Amino acid sequence: VPVVKAIAHNFITERCTNEAITVGINTVREIIVRAPSLLREPGMDDFVKDLVMYGKKTHKSVMIAAHGMVNLVRYVML
């Protein structure tokens, strides 16, 4: 989880460019693909909820990355 938090802190914030946010979300998604048990860690619920909010951004690549994350969470948690 520390790696995911570091990526989120450095890449997935409003102060970052849309391209950096997209890379950050996609990186977190790939980490969770390889270790789905991370979603069951404490605090990940709030983190995923924050990422879902990026699905409403106007930049297309950020929206697509956020929707990919949502779809992964749905798939893993079923």
C-alpha positions in Angstrom: 0.0 0.0 0.0 2.9 2.5 0.6 3.7 2.3 -3.2 0.1 3.1 -4.1 0.0 6.0 -1.7 3.2 7.4 -3.1 1.9 7.2 -6.6 -1.3 8.8 -5.6 0.4 11.6 -3.7 2.8 12.4 -6.6 0.7 11.8 -9.7 -3.0 11.7 -8.8 -3.7 15.2 -7.5 -5.4 18.3 -8.9 -2.0 20.1 -9.1 -0.7 17.5 -11.7 -1.3 17.6 -15.4 -4.0 15.5 -17.0 -1.3 13.3 -18.5 0.3 12.7 -15.1 -3.1 11.9 -13.5 -3.8 9.4 -16.3 -0.4 7.7 -15.9 -0.9 7.6 -12.1 -4.4 6.0 -12.3 -3.3 3.5 -14.9 -0.2 2.6 -12.8 -2.4 2.0 -9.7 -4.8 -0.1 -11.9 -1.9 -2.3 -13.1 -0.6 -2.8 -9.6 -4.1 -3.9 -8.4 -4.4 -6.3 -11.4 -1.2 -8.0 -10.2 -2.2 -7.9 -6.5 -6.0 -7.7 -6.2 -5.8 -8.3 -2.4 -4.7 -4.7 -2.1 -8.3 -3.6 -2.4 -9.1 -5.3 0.9 -6.4 -3.2 2.8 -7.7 -0.6 5.2 -8.2 2.8 3.6 -8.5 1.5 0.1 -12.2 2.1 0.0 -11.8 5.8 0.3 -8.9 5.8 -2.2 -11.0 4.0 -4.8 -13.9 6.5 -4.1 -11.5 9.4 -4.8 -10.4 7.8 -8.0 -14.0 7.3 -9.1 -14.4 11.1 -8.9 -11.8 11.5 -11.7 -14.3 9.8 -14.0 -16.2 13.1 -14.2 -13.2 15.1 -15.4 -13.4 16.8 -18.7 -10.1 15.4 -20.0 -10.9 12.2 -22.0 -7.8 10.2 -21.0 -8.4 10.9 -17.3 -12.0 9.8 -17.7 -11.0 6.6 -19.5 -8.4 5.7 -16.9 -10.8 6.3 -14.1 -13.5 4.2 -15.8 -10.9 1.4 -16.3 -10.2 1.5 -12.5 -13.9 1.3 -11.7 -14.4 -1.7 -14.0 -11.4 -3.4 -12.4 -12.8 -2.9 -8.9 -16.1 -4.2 -10.0 -14.5 -7.3 -11.5 -12.3 -8.0 -8.6 -14.9 -7.4 -5.9 -17.5 -9.7 -7.4 
